Amino acid sequence: MSNAAKAVLEGGPDDLPERIVPITTPGADLKIELRNGYEHFRPTGRQADSPQGRLPVYEWWERTEMPG
């Protein structure tokens, strides 16, 4: 198993390619690029069991569109 920090994503679009993603700054908001925009996730303070161990849960809170 990798030592890289990861999180479980909850909510947001059904077509997100991954629900377990790497995080660079634990506790900071995440921004996932998808379909000419970004899906934004915030940490919840909760944890979930996953195939990769117990991970922090981030929940979806908004989408922003890319310019152009």
Buried (B, 14 or more C-beta within 10 A) or exposed (E): EEEEBBBBBBEBEEEBEEEBBEBEEEEEEBEBEEEEBBBBBBBBEEEBEBEEEEBBBBBBEEBEEEEE
